[in-house]
Amino acid sequence: MAIKKPLVLASGQIQELQSGDDIDPKVRVSSDDTSPNHLEFKIVGNRGIRIDVLQPGAAEELEIGLDDINALYFAGVSANDNNPGYLEDKIVAGSNITITKNNAGADETLTIAATGGGATETIHPFLLMGG
């Protein structure tokens, strides 16, 4: 059985790859991507997600892992917040306001109460995250 050469699309026609020609090993995210690159540079991790190259220089693989799964649950005050944290640490009580954590270690909620005629509201963290 003969070894078949890879097929390529050239000028709108399917053709066999010619001897000595190489297939570009770089990838694009979409057909609009103007900057092809190697796969390790196209997959990006953030907020506790890491991308590692395994067996460099050999049969390389990419491993996607979590540094700290708790970091995925942190809240930021805005997109510019350099120090995301737990919701209870991000809400600060002002004058005549108390914040109470309910059901510690279970289905936790925060109660924000105002003295002097204000209403009391309970906020469930998943509601703020769109869950």
C-alpha positions, -999 to 999 in steps of 0.1 A, spaced: 0 0 0 14 34 -10 18 62 14 -5 90 5 6 126 7 -16 151 27 -42 170 8 -42 207 8 -64 234 -7 -45 256 -32 -62 282 -54 -96 267 -45 -84 232 -57 -77 201 -36 -42 189 -44 -16 165 -29 11 182 -9 42 182 -31 75 165 -20 96 189 2 66 211 10 56 215 47 23 221 63 24 252 85 23 239 121 8 271 134 -29 274 143 -55 301 141 -83 307 165 -107 315 137 -106 322 100 -103 359 109 -72 354 130 -43 374 115 -16 360 138 -12 322 135 10 307 162 18 275 179 -10 260 200 7 267 234 5 304 227 -31 304 215 -45 288 247 -43 313 276 -52 306 312 -60 332 339 -75 335 374 -60 303 387 -60 283 354 -26 274 341 -13 259 308 18 238 310 39 222 282 47 186 291 77 167 277 93 198 261 112 189 229 97 154 227 61 143 222 48 175 237 14 178 252 -5 207 268 -19 203 303 -46 226 316 -48 227 354 -61 247 383 -37 264 407 -63 274 432 -99 264 426 -111 288 453 -98 317 432 -125 309 406 -151 319 432 -136 352 441 -154 385 434 -139 417 421 -154 451 428 -148 460 391 -127 447 362 -99 469 375 -98 452 410 -63 439 415 -72 419 446 -104 398 441 -116 381 472 -145 365 490 -178 385 488 -179 389 526 -146 407 525 -155 430 496 -187 445 512 -178 469 539 -204 482 564 -208 520 567 -224 541 594 -255 524 610 -250 493 588 -243 457 599 -233 428 578 -239 393 591 -229 360 576 -256 334 579 -254 295 579 -216 294 582 -201 265 564 -234 256 546 -255 276 521 -241 309 533 -258 342 528 -251 378 539 -276 399 557 -271 437 554 -291 456 580 -295 493 586 -305 509 619 -327 539 620 -356 529 598 -339 511 569 -349 477 554 -330 444 557 -320 425 526 -304 391 523 -280 385 494 -271 350 481 -236 350 465 -248 330 435 -273 357 426 -245 382 422 -225 357 400 -255 351 377 -260 316 390 
